[in-house]
């Protein structure tokens, strides 16, 4: 346990400084139906049972009303063990997590949803995994209680992500996760990347473990999502693939896309040239097929150019960019 330190106070006395907690619990709150108190009390009870000092940071994403007032009362009674952050309007979960991580003091940061989604007793196994050497522990819901369409969509999303990134995770939609502080210090969170933090940590060389936890209940959207949601998820996967595989090799990504476009354009344009050579009376440059081929070829050249520009940027900033993690330096 951390011992409280002391420092001089006004008048010559000593004022106790609260000990730095071992664990910081972060709960983003985006709904008026959130079960904030139940989350803090259930997870806090498990951490107390395990002998870990802890604090909780509740980030309200533009949410006010009874939940906010109850959190303030909980903070007042806890002696600042519970702290609150209020955003004046909704900014999304990524901003909530980033703001909480800036104020977190624990060596372990534990993120949880705004309601009791999984069995709180899973905290023991997650903390034990960290003590045994894991850098990140992410939960995988078992015995799913949500409806079949949600389970099917979750399975398909995670299967595509595993295939695209090579990261062996099965439930990135579950936000119950435990991170060592140094992991979060080396990862950048923006947009919807909070969902893929285990993948980014895995690709950067951290030890990431997925543990099964018992699923208790599910809130939120039920049923088939709309096409816009599927498009956003697809773009998210594409972004994660680029960030994990091509951030330091942009020419390979853009070169492959541009090369395919150039080959397709050359093939389409060649079709019009062959027809002209075989006696077609149509003007070559007036042929829609030839124009389409030229368009695809020029587009491919431009895409390759983007890759070359990216390579130049990476080359000039190579000293400031590092894609690996040094675990330790051993010298005699």
Secondary structure, DSSP 4 states (H G I P E B T S, - for coil): -PPPEEEE-TTS-EEEEPPPPSEEEEEEE--TT--HHHHHHHHHHHHHHHT--EEEEEEEES--SHHHHHHHHHHHHHTTSEEEEEESS---HHHHHHHHHHH--SSEEEEE-SS--B-TTHHHHHHHHHHTT-SEEEEEEES--S-HHHHHHHHHHHHHHHHHH----S-TT---EEEEHHHHHT----TTGGGGHHHHHHHTT--EEEEEEEB----S--SPPPHHHHHHHHHHHHHHHHHHHTTT-HHHHHHHHHHHHHHHHHHHHHHHHHHHHTT--S-STT-HHHHHHHHHHHHHHHHHHHHHHHHHHHHHTGGG---S--------
